[in-house]
Structures are given as C-alpha cells and as structure tokens.
Amino acid sequence: MKTLAIPFLACEPEQYDPAWADEGFGTEASLFDRADLLDPDSWATVRRTVRSVAGARRHPSFTFHFPVNDCDYVADPVVRDRLWEAVDMVADNELDGLVLHSNRVRTTEQWRELDLRAERDRFAEFVQELGRRVAGERFWIGLENMPLMGNDATDFDPLLVFPQDVAGLCSDNIGLTWDFCHYSYSVHIAGLLAQGLVPDSSDYVPVPDGVGHLDFTTIDDLIVHHHFSAFLGQAVRGGEQCIEGVAPWESTLPERVYADAFAAIARSARARTVTLEIREEDYRRRTKVFEVARWCRDILEREGARA
C-alpha cells in the first residue's frame, strides 16, 4: 500500500498538523521562493521546523521540497550553497528524500537564444556532482518534472518534462519525483501545440511525437516518489492561467485520466509515497486534501484487491 503525504510550507510551521501522522499520512516540507532560502530568519525557521517534525518520527514518510522560483542552483553559487545545506539537513534529520526541480526557468525568448543540448549537458554534469555528494546516503534525490508551459504562459523549463528527458540522469541515489499534475498538463499542451491551438506558442518548445498520459510507466523503475493532483484551465499570454492542485473531478481533463494514472501509480514497484499537492482555501484548516485522499485510497484498495 502506498503512503499518501500532505505537504506544508516549511517557513510557516503553523500549516503543519501532527494529527496527520495519527491518520497514517506522510508529510512534505515545501519551499517555493528564493526569499525563503536567502532570508536568514526564514531559513532558520525552515531548519527548526524540519528538525521538530522529524524529531517526532511518527510519519511513515517525510520529504523536503527545494524551492523553484528564481533558484537556479546550477548558475547561482548562493542558491547552490543552500542546496548543499538542504542536502545535509535531509541527512541529519533522516528524511526519506529531497525533491528537486531543474530550476532553469526562462522565458521562451531567452530559451531561443540558448543551446538546449548544451543546457541539458550542463544540468547533467551538475546531477553527476550531486550524485557523488549523496552516494552511500540512505535518502534519495527526486528530480521532478516540470510542466511544458508555465502557469501564465510566459516562461518554461524544458529540461525535465517528458520521460525521454531523463535519460542518463539517474543513479543509485538519484531518481525521479514524477508529478502527474505537471505531466497531464504537458500532454494536454503538447496536443494543443500539435493542432496549432496555443496562441503565441513557441516553435522552439521541444515536444516528442505521440506523447500520452501513461508514458511515465515506461520509466517506473526510476521513479522514487510521486506528486499527484490535477489542473484546471489553460495558460494563455495576457489571459487565462492554469491552476494546479485541483481535485481530479474538477480538472479540465476527464476524471478517468487521473483515475487511470493513479491506478498505475498504485501498481508502481519502487515509489512508496505519493504527495497530494492539493489547493486549499485555508491551509491551516484543510478539507480538500482529505477528499482527494479518500478518492486515492479507494483506488489503492481496488488495485490491492486485484494484486
């Protein structure tokens, strides 16, 4: 049986509820912005919170999510130093893993000026360094896939989007955190791009032929952790935004897409934890994540009965 985990903002410890452990949930301490790393008070709060939650050690899983926004650790030595501190924090507190995006978000116009192959090689070199750093540790690093297009259609990060993009990146302690919300949106946008239906779309955006929602099952042996939720809407420059973190029955896509994907996740051999990244009106009084958890557990029970 997979462990379902509830995330909280690590710099706002009041979002965390120790009762989650009593109900069998894991947890994920998340950060999203550069300021959360570089502000000394905020970073001290993060470290203190992780230590406190880990000290209870009642959760069936506990992971840490390194921030994405303006956190290019490949190019920025200040952010890179914080990443090394985060790696040490995960080790010192005996967490299960650290989730890490490629963090190379740029505008479409900026990506047109870059050599994508060279950028992939540069990222791969850093991942090799990271792999050497964590070799022999008991935790994993989960490289997380990004959506094909940013939530407001102004930027994107093409380095880790489709299963084909992960070739050669994984090693003993380096695996994948597969975010199905991101991937379902990527497949959706890829289909629209193929039909010429995305306004201001870039002819630069690299999209493989014939991508499908369940393609992630072809790299199941590399996936160490899952993120799960759905999306609503489509990002269009100057207009509508994509909203991540909605329940499967509220998505732009049919609920069946998410049910089939979660059934595949339930059958996955390596990853044992699924973090439910669900939007709430009040993150101190959550309701939606428990609705989605019940939906997920129904599928887990059905798949378990078939095994």
Phi, psi and omega in degrees: 000133179286150172269128173268136184238147179248125180274158172215158180283117189295336178271001175232077187300341178293346175287338184278139178235114180298343178295340178303320181297321180296334181265008175087010180272145164277184178213161178222122176274117189244147168230154183231334190239153179304320182300329179295333178275317192271337175286119185301322180292318180296315181294323177295322177297318179300311182297320179293319181293314179300317180297320181293313181294318180293331182297326178291322176051041179259345183285142176291344173203150178211120182233164178235135182251113178288145185290161184252313193292119178055042183232054182282088183290341177292320184259338188252109183295333179293313178294321180298320177299321177293324177298316178298322176297320179295320177300315178296322179297318178297318180293313184296328183260007175057044174286164181283327183185171178234127180267133187218120171280167176288337171059035178250042182293128178218164173287161177302319181297320178293320180294329178298334182271355184254156175270107186299320180298317179295323178293320176297318180295320180296318178294318180299322178297320179293320179298323176297317177298317178299319179299320178294324181296324185255007180302132179085354178285164182268356179252166178250160166253124179255106176287122186260136176290145177258159173289153182297332181223143179296165186294342175240015173067019180259341183209171177193171178226104188275004189286325180226090182234307185251159180306328180296338185283348187265001184304127175081000184271331190270150178213198187306309183258356181253114177231206183238140162259111185265116181264109185284333173300311178300317185288321179297324177290321179298315179296320178299311181293323178301319178295320179292321177299319181298332179265000181070031187255008179256111180300141179058026181290154182265132172287356180276332187302118184280115182233121176293161178283143169064040180284147180224162187296332183260013180298336181297341179293342179287345179241028184304326183289348179262347185274121181256352189192148178238146163250142184218133170184189179232174179237162178225130175090180182222133180286127177226132183303127178076009183218231185296150175249159171273132177254119178268159171087018178273166177289153182303327182279358178251005188282162169297327179273160176298145178303329182300328178301316182284325177296316179295320180294317182290328175298321177294321177298318180300328182271353185298145190275325192260310185289132181249352184235139175236114177274126182267101183270080188251131178291143178227154172288326180221111184284357174263348179224077189278144176226318188295320183297329180285329173296315180293323179299319178297319178299315180295318182294328175299317180291319178300319180293319179296316180292325177294323179292331180279339185292000000 
